[in-house]
Amino acid sequence: KYPLAITNWILDVHGDHCGCGYDIRCAFNETANNSALLGPRVRQHNMRFVVCAFHGYAHNRLCQLQNHPLYIPGYGIEDLEGMKRVFSVSNTVARGIRHASKFHYLQALDLHFQQWDEDRYTELSRFLYNNYRQCLTIIEDFSVDVAHLQNSLNIDNAAIEAWLSDERNFLKNLKDEPEDHVYECAYVQALIDRERAE
């Protein structure tokens, strides 16, 4: 229920065409869309869920192609792992409040996050500026290399998109492992077993 409440809040605050990174996006997208109260809002506002960049690599390849921010336009260089950083830093408070009363426990956490908010707010403009500069640098440094590589290989952006689409279609339609792969794996396993036996 908490992820649904957070999704509702994101839609209230950000409205149309917003996105959300979540470790189990592949499962949560279905949950959000099937929700009687939230599903229509998610579709109406065209909300997009993705898996967080680092965690996404643990998902199968088809899930990555459909849900990883690397393959979805609009996510830029953001890794969507901000909450992990927040909770990681909040762990430093645990030493001081481990044996505290509930009141002092909550008070210390509240003070910690007030300070966190203040520090982040003062750094926000620098963070945005540095990310913007980093994006410009990436574009400037690699656009020429990418264009040169595309020319030398005689490919264009449409071909790259087609490769991703072909890979998605292949993985969606893959019912069983190809027979030659099964034989190759069995052969390698037989070689390993033989070597162990010797």
LINBELHU-V349236 format. One line per field, one symbol per residue. psi: psi as a letter, one per 20 degrees, with the letter a starting at -180 (. if undefined). Layout:
# LINBELHU-V349236
psi = ???
This chain:
# LINBELHU-V349236
psi = hghggggggghggicqlrrppphlghhhgggghiphhhghggggjlppqrqqgghhiirrgggghhiphhjoqiicjpikjhhhgghghihhhhgijgjrrgghghgggggghgggggghghighgggghgghgghgggghiggggggggghilqahhgghhgggggggghhiogqpqhhhghgghgghhgggghhh.
